[in-house]
Every structure is written in C-alpha cells, then in structure tokens.
C-alpha cells in the first residue's frame, strides 16, 4: 500500500455468511434430506409398499425439508420450535427463576453464576515473576479454558488516517494468527460503559498535585476535576480468548503451563493495534462479572480499587442474588437487561469507525455492553470451505440458460475475492455481535431500547432481540468464554 493510499479512509467489507447450496436454491442439508427421502421412496416402491411411499415417505420428507429450509426470526423452523418448547418447559417448572445464597438450593449456599457459567471455575497461574497471577476460567465438561486481557482502548486519540489504517490492519493480523494455532474456539472483545462516581478522576488529580503548589492553583485543579468527574461515564473493556483442550491436557493440567507461555505474547502484540492489554487477575475478573450482574455494587468496587485492597469475593459467589428470565428481558438484582444479536451485518462497504457510536458512552444510556465474537476456522479448514463455497457459487451462476441473477453474480464475486485473499495468507472466521443494555428502575425502559436500535441503524447493522433467550444472550455478552453455538441441541443437526 502506497503512502497516498494510506492517507485515504479504507473501505472494509465483511462478506456474506458462509453457506453451502445443493439442488436449486436449497441448502446442502435440505438436499441431503431430499436424496435420503427419494432413496427410501424408491426402495419402498420396489418392495411393493406403494401406499407407504406416497402417504408416509413423501409427506415426512416434505415436512423435514420445510423445517430445515424455512427461516423464522433468523432461525430455521426446527430451531425456532425447539426454543419455544424449551422456554415453555422451563417456565412451567419454574426454572426461569434463579435464587442463590444461604437459604437457596445452590450447593454450599453460594451465590454461583447462573446458566452457562454455573459449572465454570476460576484458577490462577503465573506467567512472569514480576507480574501478578492471571486468571483462567475453566469449563471442564466442555474442555475449554478462557483467559482474559484487561484492556484500555486508545482508538479515539488524535492520529492520522494512515495510523488508523495501520492499526486496523494490525488488529486483523492479530485475529488471523489465532487460525494458525488450531486450538482457539473464539475470541470475544467486550466494550462496556457504566456511570462513574468521579472518584477515579479525583484520585488522579490528588496524585498529581504537588505539595508546594499555590493554593489558588490547587483550588482550580480540584474544581475542574469535580466538574469533569460529574456523572462521567467509565469505559471497561476486555478480550476473552477461549482455548480448546484435549483430555490429556485436562487430566495433568499441562494446559496451565502452555497458556502461561502464550498469554504474555497475546497481550504484547495486541498493543500494535492501539490496545493496551494486561492479563486480568482473579480479583479483577470476579469484580468485573459481579458488577455486570449487580450494578449497585459498582461504586463499592471502584472505592476498593482506589484503596488497593482486595475485595475478598470468590468466583463461587460472583453471581446475582436473584434473577428472572422473561421472554423480552432478563431481570437481575433490581435491574433489567435486554440483549440483541446481530441479525444482519452491513451490506455495503464501511470505514473503521462504523462501531464508534455503538461503543462510545451515550447520554441517555447509562449501562450498555457490546461484545464482538470472532470464531476462527483452522487454516486448512478455512481454505477447504472457501473452495467448496466457490464451486457452489459457480454452479449457481452457470446452471441457468437465462440471465444470471444479480445475487448469484455477487456471491460468485465474493467467493472469488475470498479465494484470492486465502492465497495471500488471509484466514477465515465468523464474526458475531451481541449488544446488552442494562436499565435501572429510574431509567425509561422503552426509551433505552429505542436508542440502542437507533444506534445500530446508524452503524448499518440490523439487530434482533434474543426473545426467549435473554438470559443466554446476557451471559454471552459478558465475554467470559460462553457462547450459545457450542451447546448441543436437536435443532443443531437440522439447521439449514
């Protein structure tokens, strides 16, 4: 890239979601269902079971094809039906209500994290003698471990366009390297905002005032700090890297040494992208997740952090006192949270500032959280998928003698660009986004929901509420290693 090109804003494109097609416009799974149904129909005819073939095999095949092909709410009918059934079943049994503490049914009387995080445990390890131990969130049943990098974003500092372009390229390179590792499940970047108490600013001012400074100068600086700190929002950010483990690593805990040698490199290299990162400690992780579940404790944890003393809370007690899941929101410790998932990414090209409005503090939204989830394919697997989808696109574009549709031509062009990028060393991955807004009783619930949807529209992103999955969406946007796609469900095998 020349110096003149570096000074121009770069236009980026996410590309189309990866999909395989079979007969006509049907998905590959629908095509397989049709092929299996045809074989059973043929064998039934040969066996003389004509009535069974026409009145059982054909209707069942048509129903299954509809379940895996027709979409409702950005999901196949099979998935939507299962979500409806699971939500009805847990509501009927009272499982949508969570109560913790000494008088609850939680083992040991703890306030454990609910839902996806209930079976996790936090362990500490050391990666450098001069550094405090870092925390790892271990999910033994799934054989996954998550490490957290506490981040300070510097993307809004004054810089030239060329510097912004280079930092964006470094971020892409940092993510692409996880495809080469072969054991990375996902990388989640979380940027959250909350109302600050002003103590952090006041403490910084007290630290920089010299003892011999004139009284008038001290007063001016102190008053200025009070004005700046008034209702000043705080930005919290972290990156969660989830690593897949095998049985041997989990048994002898050799993964601890392995990750300890890698986490320092991850934290150092991401700084080239303008992100100052440090491995998160045990106490930082517990405080971060508990503040998300229990917003009234934010000021307490901020005060404890200023004193330099530990809060003494354990991972087993980092959950909420109570929580209730409804169809449209998740209520916890007196606050209500609404979570959206990205239904559709920007269709056209965009610049590197497209998510700035979503992530920056907002005057009318006190607490919000944006989580970007990147799931890399292994290098070899990504190349295979790109080639297979390109062949599908070529078949779709050339299968008809009539004028080729613009959609088929665009798909062919996109897959061809992906093949060329793969040849130049690019890696393949899937990107998802979750947005959570937490509303306290003094805020207008409907207004906050409207503001979030308008912010997304301004970023050319279509959001969809995670109805009947608000608890799962809330915990996914926390960025502590849990994602919904890895959970085994019946509809996952019938997804189109």
GUVEXLO-454906 format. One record per residue (C-alpha): x, y, z. Coordinates in steps of 0.5 Angstrom, whole numbers, plus 500, padded with zeros to 3 digits. Each point is the difference from the previous one (the first is absolute). Example, Ala and Ser with C-alpha at 12.3 -4.5 7.8 and 13.67 -1.06 7.14 Angstrom:
+-----+-----+-----+
|   x |   y |   z |
+-----+-----+-----+
| 525 | 491 | 516 |
| 502 | 507 | 498 |
+-----+-----+-----+
! end
This chain:
+-----+-----+-----+
|   x |   y |   z |
+-----+-----+-----+
| 500 | 500 | 500 |
| 503 | 507 | 498 |
| 500 | 506 | 504 |
| 495 | 503 | 496 |
| 495 | 494 | 501 |
| 502 | 500 | 508 |
| 497 | 507 | 501 |
| 493 | 498 | 497 |
| 495 | 497 | 504 |
| 500 | 493 | 499 |
| 493 | 497 | 498 |
| 499 | 493 | 503 |
| 495 | 494 | 498 |
| 498 | 494 | 505 |
| 498 | 496 | 494 |
| 494 | 495 | 500 |
| 498 | 495 | 505 |
| 504 | 493 | 498 |
| 495 | 495 | 498 |
| 499 | 494 | 495 |
| 495 | 499 | 495 |
| 497 | 494 | 497 |
| 495 | 499 | 495 |
| 497 | 507 | 497 |
| 500 | 505 | 506 |
| 499 | 495 | 505 |
| 505 | 499 | 506 |
| 505 | 494 | 500 |
| 496 | 496 | 506 |
| 494 | 501 | 496 |
| 503 | 497 | 494 |
| 502 | 494 | 504 |
| 493 | 499 | 503 |
| 497 | 500 | 493 |
| 505 | 495 | 498 |
| 499 | 495 | 506 |
| 493 | 501 | 499 |
| 500 | 498 | 493 |
| 504 | 494 | 501 |
| 495 | 498 | 506 |
| 494 | 501 | 495 |
| 504 | 496 | 494 |
| 501 | 494 | 505 |
| 493 | 500 | 502 |
| 498 | 500 | 493 |
| 504 | 494 | 499 |
| 498 | 497 | 506 |
| 492 | 501 | 498 |
| 499 | 505 | 505 |
| 497 | 505 | 496 |
| 495 | 503 | 505 |
| 505 | 500 | 505 |
| 505 | 504 | 495 |
| 494 | 505 | 498 |
| 497 | 501 | 506 |
| 506 | 500 | 505 |
| 506 | 501 | 497 |
| 499 | 506 | 495 |
| 496 | 504 | 506 |
| 505 | 499 | 505 |
| 506 | 502 | 495 |
| 496 | 506 | 498 |
| 499 | 502 | 508 |
| 507 | 499 | 501 |
| 502 | 504 | 494 |
| 496 | 505 | 503 |
| 503 | 500 | 507 |
| 507 | 501 | 497 |
| 499 | 505 | 495 |
| 494 | 505 | 502 |
| 503 | 505 | 505 |
| 496 | 504 | 505 |
| 504 | 505 | 504 |
| 506 | 499 | 497 |
| 500 | 492 | 502 |
| 497 | 494 | 497 |
| 494 | 498 | 502 |
| 503 | 494 | 503 |
| 504 | 504 | 505 |
| 494 | 505 | 501 |
| 496 | 495 | 502 |
| 505 | 497 | 505 |
| 501 | 507 | 503 |
| 492 | 500 | 501 |
| 500 | 494 | 503 |
| 506 | 500 | 505 |
| 497 | 507 | 502 |
| 493 | 497 | 502 |
| 503 | 495 | 503 |
| 505 | 504 | 505 |
| 494 | 505 | 501 |
| 496 | 494 | 502 |
| 505 | 497 | 505 |
| 502 | 507 | 503 |
| 507 | 499 | 497 |
| 500 | 507 | 498 |
| 500 | 503 | 507 |
| 507 | 500 | 503 |
| 501 | 501 | 507 |
| 507 | 499 | 504 |
| 503 | 501 | 507 |
| 500 | 496 | 506 |
| 492 | 499 | 500 |
| 500 | 497 | 493 |
| 501 | 494 | 497 |
| 507 | 502 | 497 |
| 505 | 495 | 503 |
| 504 | 502 | 505 |
| 496 | 506 | 501 |
| 504 | 504 | 495 |
| 498 | 506 | 495 |
| 502 | 496 | 494 |
| 500 | 503 | 493 |
| 493 | 497 | 497 |
| 499 | 497 | 493 |
| 506 | 499 | 495 |
| 505 | 502 | 505 |
| 498 | 495 | 506 |
| 505 | 495 | 499 |
| 506 | 504 | 499 |
| 505 | 501 | 505 |
| 506 | 505 | 500 |
| 507 | 498 | 501 |
| 506 | 505 | 501 |
| 507 | 499 | 496 |
| 507 | 504 | 500 |
| 503 | 502 | 493 |
| 505 | 504 | 503 |
| 504 | 501 | 506 |
| 499 | 508 | 500 |
| 492 | 499 | 499 |
| 494 | 498 | 504 |
| 497 | 494 | 498 |
| 495 | 500 | 495 |
| 493 | 496 | 500 |
| 497 | 495 | 496 |
| 493 | 498 | 499 |
| 500 | 492 | 499 |
| 494 | 496 | 498 |
| 501 | 493 | 501 |
| 494 | 497 | 497 |
| 502 | 503 | 493 |
| 507 | 500 | 501 |
| 501 | 508 | 499 |
| 504 | 505 | 503 |
| 500 | 507 | 500 |
| 505 | 506 | 501 |
| 498 | 507 | 501 |
| 504 | 506 | 498 |
| 498 | 506 | 503 |
| 500 | 506 | 495 |
| 501 | 507 | 499 |
| 497 | 503 | 493 |
| 504 | 505 | 497 |
| 497 | 501 | 494 |
| 497 | 507 | 501 |
| 506 | 503 | 501 |
| 503 | 505 | 495 |
| 503 | 497 | 494 |
| 501 | 500 | 492 |
| 496 | 496 | 495 |
| 506 | 496 | 499 |
| 501 | 498 | 507 |
| 493 | 498 | 501 |
| 500 | 495 | 494 |
| 507 | 497 | 502 |
| 497 | 499 | 507 |
| 493 | 497 | 497 |
| 505 | 495 | 496 |
| 504 | 498 | 506 |
| 493 | 498 | 503 |
| 498 | 496 | 494 |
| 507 | 497 | 500 |
| 500 | 498 | 508 |
| 493 | 497 | 499 |
| 502 | 496 | 494 |
| 506 | 497 | 504 |
| 495 | 496 | 504 |
| 498 | 496 | 494 |
| 507 | 497 | 500 |
| 500 | 498 | 507 |
| 495 | 495 | 499 |
| 497 | 500 | 507 |
| 497 | 506 | 500 |
| 492 | 500 | 501 |
| 498 | 507 | 500 |
| 503 | 507 | 501 |
| 495 | 505 | 504 |
| 501 | 507 | 500 |
| 496 | 504 | 505 |
| 499 | 507 | 501 |
| 495 | 503 | 506 |
| 498 | 506 | 502 |
| 497 | 502 | 507 |
| 499 | 506 | 504 |
| 507 | 502 | 504 |
| 500 | 503 | 507 |
| 505 | 505 | 499 |
| 505 | 497 | 505 |
| 505 | 498 | 495 |
| 501 | 507 | 497 |
| 500 | 503 | 507 |
| 505 | 495 | 502 |
| 504 | 501 | 494 |
| 500 | 508 | 501 |
| 502 | 499 | 507 |
| 506 | 496 | 498 |
| 503 | 505 | 495 |
| 499 | 506 | 505 |
| 507 | 502 | 503 |
| 500 | 502 | 507 |
| 503 | 506 | 499 |
| 496 | 503 | 495 |
| 496 | 506 | 501 |
| 493 | 500 | 503 |
| 497 | 503 | 494 |
| 503 | 495 | 495 |
| 497 | 494 | 505 |
| 493 | 503 | 500 |
| 500 | 501 | 493 |
| 502 | 493 | 498 |
| 496 | 497 | 505 |
| 493 | 504 | 498 |
| 502 | 498 | 493 |
| 501 | 492 | 502 |
| 493 | 501 | 503 |
| 496 | 503 | 494 |
| 504 | 495 | 495 |
| 498 | 494 | 505 |
| 493 | 502 | 501 |
| 496 | 494 | 497 |
| 506 | 498 | 496 |
| 499 | 493 | 497 |
| 505 | 495 | 500 |
| 502 | 495 | 495 |
| 502 | 493 | 501 |
| 503 | 495 | 495 |
| 503 | 493 | 500 |
| 502 | 495 | 495 |
| 498 | 493 | 501 |
| 504 | 494 | 497 |
| 497 | 493 | 500 |
| 504 | 494 | 499 |
| 498 | 493 | 499 |
| 503 | 495 | 504 |
| 501 | 492 | 499 |
| 499 | 495 | 505 |
| 508 | 499 | 502 |
| 501 | 508 | 501 |
| 494 | 500 | 504 |
| 502 | 494 | 505 |
| 507 | 502 | 501 |
| 498 | 508 | 500 |
| 506 | 501 | 495 |
| 496 | 505 | 496 |
| 502 | 505 | 506 |
| 507 | 500 | 498 |
| 498 | 500 | 493 |
| 496 | 506 | 501 |
| 504 | 504 | 504 |
| 506 | 500 | 495 |
| 495 | 503 | 495 |
| 496 | 505 | 503 |
| 505 | 505 | 501 |
| 501 | 500 | 493 |
| 493 | 501 | 498 |
| 500 | 506 | 505 |
| 506 | 503 | 497 |
| 499 | 499 | 493 |
| 492 | 503 | 500 |
| 504 | 507 | 502 |
| 502 | 501 | 493 |
| 492 | 500 | 499 |
| 500 | 506 | 505 |
| 497 | 496 | 505 |
| 504 | 500 | 507 |
| 499 | 493 | 503 |
| 502 | 496 | 506 |
| 498 | 493 | 503 |
| 494 | 501 | 504 |
| 501 | 498 | 507 |
| 495 | 496 | 505 |
| 497 | 505 | 503 |
| 499 | 505 | 494 |
| 496 | 494 | 497 |
| 496 | 499 | 506 |
| 498 | 507 | 501 |
| 499 | 501 | 492 |
| 495 | 495 | 500 |
| 496 | 501 | 506 |
| 500 | 508 | 498 |
| 496 | 498 | 494 |
| 495 | 495 | 504 |
| 499 | 505 | 506 |
| 501 | 507 | 497 |
| 499 | 504 | 507 |
| 507 | 497 | 502 |
| 504 | 504 | 495 |
| 501 | 505 | 505 |
| 503 | 496 | 505 |
| 505 | 496 | 496 |
| 502 | 507 | 497 |
| 502 | 502 | 507 |
| 503 | 493 | 502 |
| 504 | 501 | 494 |
| 503 | 507 | 502 |
| 502 | 498 | 506 |
| 504 | 494 | 497 |
| 497 | 495 | 505 |
| 497 | 493 | 498 |
| 492 | 499 | 500 |
| 501 | 493 | 502 |
| 494 | 498 | 496 |
| 501 | 493 | 497 |
| 498 | 497 | 493 |
| 494 | 496 | 503 |
| 497 | 506 | 503 |
| 500 | 505 | 494 |
| 493 | 498 | 498 |
| 494 | 504 | 501 |
| 496 | 499 | 506 |
| 494 | 499 | 495 |
| 498 | 500 | 493 |
| 494 | 499 | 496 |
| 499 | 499 | 493 |
| 495 | 502 | 495 |
| 498 | 500 | 493 |
| 503 | 507 | 499 |
| 504 | 502 | 505 |
| 505 | 497 | 506 |
| 499 | 503 | 507 |
| 505 | 499 | 505 |
| 502 | 504 | 507 |
| 494 | 505 | 498 |
| 503 | 502 | 493 |
| 497 | 498 | 493 |
| 505 | 498 | 495 |
| 498 | 499 | 492 |
| 504 | 496 | 495 |
| 500 | 501 | 493 |
| 504 | 495 | 495 |
| 503 | 503 | 493 |
| 495 | 497 | 495 |
| 503 | 504 | 494 |
| 507 | 503 | 499 |
| 501 | 506 | 496 |
| 498 | 498 | 493 |
| 505 | 505 | 497 |
| 507 | 503 | 501 |
| 501 | 503 | 506 |
| 506 | 504 | 504 |
| 504 | 498 | 506 |
| 495 | 505 | 504 |
| 494 | 496 | 499 |
| 499 | 498 | 507 |
| 502 | 506 | 504 |
| 493 | 503 | 501 |
| 498 | 493 | 503 |
| 506 | 499 | 505 |
| 501 | 507 | 502 |
| 497 | 503 | 506 |
| 493 | 502 | 499 |
| 496 | 506 | 504 |
| 493 | 496 | 500 |
| 503 | 493 | 501 |
| 504 | 499 | 507 |
| 502 | 493 | 499 |
| 501 | 496 | 494 |
| 505 | 495 | 497 |
| 502 | 498 | 493 |
| 503 | 493 | 499 |
| 503 | 498 | 493 |
| 501 | 493 | 500 |
| 506 | 497 | 495 |
| 500 | 493 | 499 |
| 506 | 498 | 495 |
| 500 | 494 | 496 |
| 506 | 496 | 500 |
| 505 | 502 | 494 |
| 499 | 493 | 496 |
| 492 | 500 | 501 |
| 499 | 507 | 498 |
| 503 | 499 | 493 |
| 496 | 494 | 499 |
| 494 | 504 | 502 |
| 502 | 506 | 495 |
| 501 | 495 | 494 |
| 493 | 496 | 502 |
| 496 | 506 | 500 |
| 503 | 503 | 494 |
| 499 | 494 | 496 |
| 492 | 500 | 502 |
| 500 | 508 | 498 |
| 503 | 498 | 493 |
| 495 | 494 | 499 |
| 494 | 505 | 503 |
| 503 | 506 | 495 |
| 500 | 495 | 494 |
| 494 | 495 | 501 |
| 495 | 504 | 496 |
| 500 | 502 | 493 |
| 496 | 506 | 502 |
| 503 | 507 | 502 |
| 504 | 498 | 506 |
| 497 | 504 | 507 |
| 504 | 505 | 503 |
| 500 | 497 | 506 |
| 504 | 494 | 497 |
| 505 | 504 | 497 |
| 501 | 504 | 506 |
| 501 | 493 | 504 |
| 505 | 498 | 495 |
| 504 | 506 | 500 |
| 500 | 500 | 508 |
| 503 | 493 | 500 |
| 505 | 501 | 494 |
| 502 | 506 | 505 |
| 501 | 495 | 506 |
| 504 | 495 | 496 |
| 505 | 506 | 498 |
| 500 | 502 | 507 |
| 502 | 493 | 502 |
| 505 | 499 | 495 |
| 503 | 507 | 503 |
| 500 | 497 | 507 |
| 494 | 502 | 503 |
| 496 | 496 | 505 |
| 492 | 498 | 500 |
| 496 | 501 | 506 |
| 493 | 502 | 502 |
| 498 | 507 | 504 |
| 494 | 501 | 504 |
| 498 | 505 | 504 |
| 496 | 501 | 507 |
| 497 | 506 | 503 |
| 497 | 501 | 507 |
| 497 | 506 | 503 |
| 499 | 500 | 508 |
| 495 | 504 | 502 |
| 499 | 502 | 508 |
| 493 | 502 | 503 |
| 501 | 507 | 499 |
| 501 | 500 | 492 |
| 495 | 499 | 495 |
| 500 | 493 | 497 |
| 497 | 502 | 493 |
| 504 | 506 | 499 |
| 506 | 496 | 501 |
| 498 | 494 | 496 |
| 498 | 505 | 494 |
| 507 | 504 | 501 |
| 504 | 493 | 499 |
| 496 | 498 | 494 |
| 502 | 507 | 497 |
| 507 | 500 | 502 |
| 500 | 493 | 496 |
| 496 | 503 | 494 |
| 505 | 506 | 500 |
| 506 | 494 | 499 |
| 496 | 497 | 494 |
| 499 | 494 | 505 |
| 494 | 496 | 501 |
| 499 | 498 | 507 |
| 494 | 495 | 502 |
| 498 | 499 | 507 |
| 502 | 493 | 503 |
| 493 | 498 | 502 |
| 499 | 494 | 505 |
| 508 | 500 | 500 |
| 501 | 507 | 504 |
| 504 | 496 | 506 |
| 504 | 497 | 495 |
| 501 | 506 | 496 |
| 502 | 504 | 506 |
| 505 | 495 | 502 |
| 503 | 499 | 493 |
| 501 | 508 | 500 |
| 504 | 499 | 507 |
| 506 | 498 | 496 |
| 502 | 494 | 505 |
| 501 | 494 | 495 |
| 493 | 498 | 499 |
| 497 | 500 | 493 |
| 493 | 497 | 498 |
| 502 | 497 | 494 |
| 504 | 494 | 503 |
| 494 | 498 | 504 |
| 498 | 493 | 498 |
| 492 | 501 | 497 |
| 496 | 495 | 496 |
| 499 | 506 | 495 |
| 507 | 501 | 499 |
| 500 | 494 | 496 |
| 494 | 502 | 496 |
| 503 | 507 | 499 |
| 500 | 502 | 492 |
+-----+-----+-----+
! end
